[in-house]
Amino acid sequence: MTLSLVVLLPFLGAIAAPLFAQAGRTAIAIASSVPAVVALSILFPHWKTLASGNVFLETYQWLPSLGVSLSFRLDGLSMLFALLILVIGLLVIVYARYYLKPQENIGKFYALLLCFMGAMLGIVLSSNLLLMLIFWELTSVVSFLLIGYWSHKKDARRGARMALAITGGGGLALLAGILLLGHIVGSFELDQVLAAGALIKAHPLYPFALALVLLGAFTKSAQFPFHFWLPHAMQAPTPVSAYLHSATMVKAGVFLLARLYPALAGTEQWFFMVSFTGMLTLLIGAYVALFKHDLKGLLAYSTVSHLGLITLLFGMGTPLAAVAGLFHVVNHATFKASLFMAAGIIDHETGTRDMRHINGLWRFMPHTATLAMVSAASMAGVPLLNGFISKEMFFAEALQINLPGIWVYLPPVIATLAGIFGVAYSARFIHDVFFNGKPLNLPIYPPQEPPRYMKIPVEILVFACIMVGMFPAISVGPLLYAAAAATLGGPVPDYELAVLHGFNLPLLMSFLAFFGGLLLYTQRQRLFDFHARFKEIDEKAVFEALVARLVDRAHQFTARIENGSLQRYATLLVVSAIVVAVMPLSELGISIGANGLTPLDWPTALGALILVVCAFGTVYMHRSRFFALILLSVVGLMVSLGFVRFSSPDLAMTQLSVEVVTIVLLMLALYYMPSWTPVETPLSRRLRDGALALTAGAGMTLVTLAMLTQPFDSISSFFLANSKVGGGGTNVVNVILVDFRGFDTLGEITVLAIAALGIYAVLKGTTLPVPPGDGFGHPWARDNHPVMLRQIARPMLPLALMISAYVFLRGHNMPGGGFVAGLITSVALILQYVASGIVWTQERIPFRYHNVIALGLLFATVAGAGSYAYGYPFLTSAFGYITWPVVGKFEVASALVFDLGVYLAVVGATLLALVSIGRLSPHSATKSLKTRGSRWN
């Protein structure tokens, strides 16, 4: 439970932390810090195990038939990223306490931040690829909410949509790639996937799987041509930028490259696709960063460039390049998070991020300026700072790329050129912000140092930059070695972490980049003039135009299909079903078998005849909707009797209860609709619809005859044999619903709850005019709630509830269960609404049906998850026998709790939907009030 607890803690904190919002900003910051501190304390004892090359695994069965398990893995690589996520997350939590304004919803912010922390931990600690994908998509959703946290800003909303569209689309590609990997290997467990590297690379599907996985990684890590979403995400609050866009979310794609390195790397496809993408991203990001006037814009494009550098290192495919990539992951996270925090302090104290205005801040904010300059120097690769060492390792590996002919010079030239631009934009950050004259038209003047504790996170990160830069082997060496061993999946090559590796070509490249960058910055005006000759592409405008075009095409396509005609929709549905079913059924060769059919007796024949006649009568009388509804109810009744005839009492009870609820629903709908349908459709359309109906009916008849007249093995024998011994119940249907297929039932009641909430949301605040009378012109009765109906309905409620309880309790061993009991309770309560009105009934039923639905889903989920405590898969039920006084021996099953959840969800969803429809008429409430008033008077 250790690793799963580490992942779960931030989510628990997201629930608990907002409760401290009323206690003050410091209280909620402390509460939000607790999950990260506890998670670090849990991970720390495992360090010795990881340092010796071991792996810590933790697995819980979830959906073994689908290859999905709750399995977590802690090795050197996941430890490295988990520490980045937790430590920098902890610093951001402290920083955000002083950054956010008092009027902002700080509880919401911390809840989202902790959710993101948990999702990132889930990615790096997952040992099942499908489980990792769930957390992967969760990071996209939560980052969307964080980027759009200032929802009142149009740019924030657009940036959030763009980020979600790009990373969400990449997530779909990653899903396809993971499914291909699972198909090739036969498992989604990470250990088996990593061990099957040779099998994967030799498989014909390898290029497709590689391309899809890389799409997921490139979109997440803002690689060209998907890099444009990251700069536009800078509309988020600065703590979000410091966390998501420097240390965590954008590193998820890089982590994926490192995690799947043994399985996918080492081929030409990997080399060309990964290294050249990283090379382009590195150069484009470095060039564009120099021309950005917005502080966070400069840092965003520099982040894009450094992510390209890391991607290029992993794309080289050599062990030392992978080590250098991991080292730069650590270094970039430290200096870039501190730079974003420093930019946030500047924005917080000056009111702007425009470098054309915030000049000469050294005189006003010397402490902040010193911290920011050290971080910027690390980003530029100045010696004695961490960025210098990893960049020198990058230059050394760029020299080792073996390309044919003159192309061999391309990687080192691009690496040096990107280094020159990196020094230039770092120099601009330092000079333009802290020197270069005096501030111009600052919204806040004079600027001053921020609160003391707002600088502590920056100081810690800057201290890390210096320590790693001066003592790399001591400070980060063991962790880097463990991460490299886990990434390479084999022996780690010899390498040395030192401040200086001697006078060699990589050192010469470093000095060339440094002095070339300073020289380039001195000529910045010429460079700006040259850059101004070219029209700058507004990626956001291009993206919005593409989205608008897609939306227009979707509207055109929708307009061709949807014209408001239910008849057309039904036709398209039936035609689609016929087309989809024809090919597989023709391949099966549907034919009538030799087995005989069940002999037909006269009660069955009479029931079938009534059913057919009423079905035809419904069609014939469809213009008179009330009479059609009566005939339709007879059809439902005959279906229920059919279930009784063939020994299916559970289905009969369910069908009958559903019929009652459905008829009430349709009666409510008909109350607001005309009693007569429009004029008949043309003969040609009726002939078409008749042909479709005959085709579909004939097809179902043939399939049914083929199934009933041919021998086949049914799965029912398994359920009959295991219902009692495995589920503890003699009612096979109920045991299937709450045990064998309990996950399906949980999904069904969830869908039912969503549908009810959807009906409530759509109809909330909607009113419809009351029809003056029925279809024949007769006015409605003056007495909305007749005395006789009220007197009959009210005594029936306790009786119906007692029957419902009886049906519920007996459901595990005899016909009944939570679903049927829920419908019986719903019918009983609906009768009270019909007999006494909404106001009278809700005064006596004070709880909200939303809460009933939520409680039902909670009971069902907790009952399913409770099996984890005993090491069993989700929704494994347990049962036993206890002896009660008077009653005697009595069976108790955990499935009863799950069934209680089903009962509550059905009651809440059914009543919420029906009451929402009943409220459509404003006089449904006022009539009750008038009646009650006259009675009181």
Protein Blocks (a to p, Z undefined) as FASTA:
>chain_A
ZZmmmmmmmmmmmmmmmmmmmnojklmmmmmmmmmmmmmmmmmmmmmmmmnopacddddd
fblmnopacdddddfklmmmmmmmmmmmmmmmmmmmmmpcfkbcfklmmmmmmmmmmmmm
mmmmpcbfklmmmmmmmmmmmmmmmmmmmmmbmklmmmmmmmmmmmmmmmmmmmmmmmmm
mmmnopabfklmmmmmmmmmmpmklmmmmmmmmmmmmmmnopafklmmmmmmmmpcfklm
mmmmmmmmmmmmmmmmmmmmmmmgoifklmmmmmmmmmmmmmmmmmmmmmpmbfklmmmm
mmmmmmmmmmmmmmnopaklmmmmmmmmmmmmmmmmmmmmmmmmmmmmnopabfklmghk
lmmmmmlmmmmmmmmmmmnopghiaklmmmmmmmmmmmmpccehjllmmmmmmmmmmmmm
mmmmmmmmmmmmmnnpiaehifbdcdddddfklmmmmmmmmmmmmmmmmmmmlmmmmmmm
mmmmmmnopacddddddfbgcjafklmmmmmmmmmmmmmmmmmmmmmmmmmmpccddfkl
mmmmmmmmmmmmmmmmmmmmmgoiaklmmmmmmmmmmmmmmmmmmmnopacdfbdcdddd
fklmmmmmmmmmmmmmmmmmmmmmmlmmmmmmmmmmmmmmmmmmnopaklmmmmmmmmmm
mmmmmmmmmmmpcfbdcddddfklmmmmmmmmmmmmmmmmmmmmmmmmpccddfklmmmm
mmmmmnopablklmmmmmmmmmmmmmmmmmmmmmmmmmmmmmgopacdddfbdfkopacd
fblbafklmmmmmmmmmmmmmmmmmmmmmmmmmgcdjklmmmmmmmmmmmmmmmnojklm
mmmmmbcfklmmmmmmmmmmmmmmmmmmnopaehiacddddddehklpadddfklmmmmm
mmmmmmmmmmmmmmmmmmmpmklmmmmmmmmmmmmZZ
